[in-house]
Amino acid sequence: MFLYSLLEVSEQTTNVVKWASVIGVVLVLAAIALIGFLKNGKRWDAKKLAFAGICVSMSFTLAVIKFSPVQYGGSITLASFVPILIFAYVYGAADGLLIGLIHGLLNFIEDPYILTPATFVFDYLLAFMSVGAMGFFGKLKRKEKGCMPVVWGCVAVFSLRFISHLVSGMIFFAQDAVWVSFPDWAVGNAFIYSFIYQCVYVPADALIATAVLIALCKTGVLDTLAAMMTPKKAVQKTEEDPQ
């Protein structure tokens, strides 16, 4: 019964989850601030908090500039993931997960639309938390102005995001929530329908973000940003011992 209630479409779901998300964002931001300013909270200092705010704000602003190729579907944005991808690349997977979560909740609050609580989890939590995967590639060595770790990081992030939206779409369409005119052979299968649906916008969004990050790598801007964001002690350690 509990699992069914998570999948069941409810007219009250959007409002309930919307306000729960607002509260969640406030609590998460408060937790970050608390960790940052506590005496022993060395992981989140003022510098990291500042860059976290800047990156989330930039991603949120870029997400407003969007194009929706299908009705009620996802949108192709102006590289909205790039700022938080850079944050995850510099600070690591754990911090990237947290920033992705905040960005996802803010996107939901800005334009809330869900059918079930389960799809909220896949579309706004897990899909955006995929940003954390970029943190693993930030640890890989790369040549000056090299791009491959960043490119593979983008591939990993958007692949995870695609899977999250795919599962969410299958839940939508399994309940006859079909809004776009696809061929009969696609409409009759929730997996195929959702797969085609996500292909309309996720790959395009991924290509834009990847192209922007490659440009930042080739021009040396990414290295400059990383140096600015990296804690001073970490920079000194790297200079003294490149190993």
C-alpha positions as CSV (number, residue, x, y, z in Angstrom):
1,M,0.0,0.0,0.0
2,F,2.8,2.4,0.9
3,L,4.6,1.8,-2.4
4,Y,1.4,2.2,-4.3
5,S,0.8,5.6,-2.7
6,L,4.2,6.7,-3.9
7,L,3.2,5.8,-7.5
8,E,-0.4,6.9,-7.3
9,V,-1.3,10.2,-9.1
10,S,-2.7,12.7,-6.7
11,E,-4.0,16.2,-7.2
12,Q,-2.5,17.2,-3.9
13,T,0.9,15.8,-4.5
14,T,2.5,18.9,-6.2
15,N,1.5,21.3,-3.5
16,V,2.6,19.0,-0.7
17,V,5.9,18.2,-2.2
18,K,6.4,21.8,-3.2
19,W,6.2,23.1,0.4
20,A,8.2,20.1,1.7
21,S,10.9,21.1,-0.8
22,V,10.9,24.7,0.4
23,I,11.4,23.5,4.0
24,G,14.0,21.0,2.8
25,V,16.0,23.7,1.0
26,V,16.0,26.0,4.0
27,L,17.1,23.1,6.3
28,V,19.9,22.1,3.9
29,L,21.2,25.6,3.5
30,A,21.0,26.1,7.3
31,A,23.0,22.8,7.7
32,I,25.7,24.0,5.3
33,A,26.0,27.3,7.1
34,L,26.2,25.5,10.4
35,I,28.9,23.1,9.2
36,G,30.8,26.0,7.7
37,F,30.9,28.2,10.7
38,L,31.2,25.7,13.5
39,K,34.7,25.6,15.1
40,N,35.4,22.1,13.8
41,G,33.5,22.4,10.5
42,K,36.6,22.7,8.3
43,R,35.0,21.2,5.3
44,W,32.8,24.2,4.6
45,D,34.7,27.4,5.1
46,A,33.5,30.9,4.1
47,K,35.2,30.6,0.7
48,K,33.5,27.3,-0.2
49,L,30.2,28.6,1.0
50,A,30.6,31.7,-1.2
51,F,31.5,29.7,-4.3
52,A,28.6,27.3,-3.6
53,G,26.2,30.2,-3.5
54,I,27.7,31.7,-6.7
55,C,27.6,28.4,-8.6
56,V,24.0,27.5,-7.6
57,S,22.8,31.0,-8.4
58,M,24.5,31.0,-11.8
59,S,23.0,27.5,-12.6
60,F,19.6,28.6,-11.5
61,T,19.8,31.7,-13.6
62,L,21.0,29.8,-16.7
63,A,18.2,27.3,-16.2
64,V,15.6,30.1,-16.7
65,I,16.9,30.5,-20.3
66,K,15.4,27.3,-21.7
67,F,13.6,25.8,-24.7
68,S,11.1,22.9,-24.3
69,P,11.0,20.8,-27.5
70,V,8.0,18.8,-26.2
71,Q,5.0,19.8,-24.2
72,Y,5.2,19.0,-20.5
73,G,8.7,17.7,-21.0
74,G,12.3,18.6,-20.0
75,S,14.1,21.6,-21.3
76,I,17.3,22.4,-23.2
77,T,19.0,25.1,-21.2
78,L,21.9,27.5,-21.7
79,A,24.5,25.2,-20.1
80,S,22.8,25.5,-16.7
81,F,24.7,22.5,-15.3
82,V,28.1,24.0,-16.0
83,P,28.6,26.1,-12.8
84,I,27.6,23.3,-10.5
85,L,29.7,20.8,-12.5
86,I,32.7,23.1,-12.0
87,F,32.0,23.2,-8.3
88,A,31.8,19.4,-8.1
89,Y,35.0,19.1,-10.2
90,V,36.9,21.3,-7.8
91,Y,35.5,20.2,-4.4
92,G,34.6,16.5,-5.0
93,A,31.7,14.1,-5.2
94,A,30.2,14.6,-1.8
95,D,30.0,18.4,-2.1
96,G,28.8,18.0,-5.7
97,L,25.9,15.8,-4.5
98,L,24.8,18.4,-2.0
99,I,25.0,21.3,-4.5
100,G,23.1,19.2,-7.1
101,L,20.4,18.4,-4.5
102,I,20.0,22.1,-3.7
103,H,19.9,23.0,-7.4
104,G,17.2,20.4,-8.0
105,L,15.0,21.5,-5.2
106,L,15.3,25.2,-6.3
107,N,14.3,24.1,-9.9
108,F,11.3,22.3,-8.6
109,I,10.2,25.3,-6.5
110,E,10.6,27.6,-9.5
111,D,8.5,25.5,-11.8
112,P,6.8,22.6,-9.8
113,Y,5.2,19.8,-11.8
114,I,4.9,16.2,-10.9
115,L,2.4,13.4,-11.0
116,T,3.7,11.3,-8.1
117,P,6.1,11.5,-5.2
118,A,8.2,8.8,-6.8
119,T,8.7,10.9,-10.0
120,F,9.7,13.9,-7.8
121,V,12.5,11.8,-6.4
122,F,13.8,10.7,-9.8
123,D,13.3,14.1,-11.6
124,Y,14.4,16.6,-9.0
125,L,16.6,14.8,-6.5
126,L,18.5,11.9,-8.2
127,A,18.7,13.5,-11.6
128,F,20.3,16.6,-10.2
129,M,22.4,14.8,-7.6
130,S,24.1,13.1,-10.5
131,V,26.3,16.2,-10.6
132,G,28.3,14.6,-7.8
133,A,29.8,12.1,-10.3
134,M,31.9,14.9,-11.7
135,G,33.8,15.0,-8.4
136,F,35.4,11.6,-9.1
137,F,36.9,12.9,-12.4
138,G,38.2,16.0,-10.7
139,K,40.8,13.8,-9.0
140,L,42.2,12.5,-12.3
141,K,45.4,14.0,-13.6
142,R,45.1,16.0,-16.8
143,K,47.5,17.9,-19.0
144,E,47.4,21.7,-19.0
145,K,44.3,22.8,-20.9
146,G,43.4,19.1,-21.3
147,C,39.7,18.2,-21.5
148,M,39.3,14.4,-21.3
149,P,38.6,14.1,-17.5
150,V,36.0,16.9,-17.8
151,V,34.4,15.3,-20.9
152,W,34.1,11.9,-19.3
153,G,32.7,13.6,-16.2
154,C,30.0,15.2,-18.3
155,V,29.2,11.8,-19.9
156,A,28.9,10.2,-16.5
157,V,26.7,13.0,-15.1
158,F,24.3,13.2,-18.0
159,S,24.1,9.4,-18.3
160,L,23.0,9.2,-14.7
161,R,20.6,12.1,-15.2
162,F,19.2,10.4,-18.3
163,I,18.6,7.1,-16.4
164,S,16.8,9.0,-13.6
165,H,14.5,10.8,-16.0
166,L,14.0,7.5,-17.9
167,V,12.7,5.8,-14.8
168,S,10.5,8.7,-14.0
169,G,9.0,8.7,-17.5
170,M,8.3,5.1,-17.3
171,I,6.2,5.7,-14.1
172,F,4.4,8.6,-15.8
173,F,3.6,6.7,-19.0
174,A,2.7,3.4,-17.3
175,Q,-0.3,5.3,-16.0
176,D,-1.4,6.4,-19.5
177,A,0.1,9.8,-19.0
178,V,0.9,10.1,-22.8
179,W,1.0,13.7,-24.0
180,V,3.2,13.6,-27.2
181,S,2.1,12.0,-30.4
182,F,4.6,9.2,-31.0
183,P,4.1,6.2,-33.3
184,D,1.9,3.4,-31.9
185,W,4.8,1.1,-31.5
186,A,6.4,3.6,-29.1
187,V,3.3,4.6,-27.2
188,G,2.5,1.0,-26.4
189,N,5.7,0.5,-24.4
190,A,6.5,2.7,-21.4
191,F,10.2,2.1,-21.7
192,I,10.4,2.9,-25.4
193,Y,8.2,5.9,-25.0
194,S,10.2,7.3,-22.1
195,F,13.5,6.6,-23.8
196,I,12.5,8.6,-26.9
197,Y,11.0,11.3,-24.8
198,Q,14.3,11.8,-22.8
199,C,16.3,11.7,-26.0
200,V,14.5,14.8,-27.2
201,Y,16.3,17.1,-24.7
202,V,18.8,15.4,-22.4
203,P,21.5,14.7,-25.1
204,A,21.2,18.3,-26.4
205,D,21.6,19.7,-22.9
206,A,24.6,17.4,-22.4
207,L,26.3,18.5,-25.7
208,I,25.9,22.2,-24.8
209,A,27.3,21.8,-21.3
210,T,30.2,19.6,-22.7
211,A,31.0,22.2,-25.4
212,V,31.1,25.0,-22.9
213,L,33.4,23.1,-20.5
214,I,35.7,22.2,-23.4
215,A,36.0,25.8,-24.3
216,L,36.7,26.7,-20.6
217,C,39.5,24.0,-20.6
218,K,41.1,25.1,-23.9
219,T,41.2,28.7,-22.9
220,G,42.6,28.0,-19.4
221,V,39.6,29.5,-17.7
222,L,38.7,26.3,-15.9
223,D,42.2,26.1,-14.4
224,T,42.0,29.7,-13.3
225,L,38.6,29.1,-11.7
226,A,39.9,25.9,-10.0
227,A,42.9,27.8,-8.6
228,M,40.6,30.5,-7.2
229,M,38.2,28.0,-5.6
230,T,40.8,25.7,-4.2
231,P,41.8,26.3,-0.5
232,K,45.1,28.1,-0.1
233,K,46.7,25.2,1.8
234,A,45.8,22.7,-0.9
235,V,47.4,25.0,-3.5
236,Q,50.6,25.3,-1.6
237,K,50.7,21.5,-1.0
238,T,50.3,20.9,-4.7
239,E,53.0,23.3,-5.6
240,E,55.4,21.8,-3.1
241,D,54.6,18.1,-3.9
242,P,53.0,17.6,-7.3
243,Q,52.6,13.9,-6.5
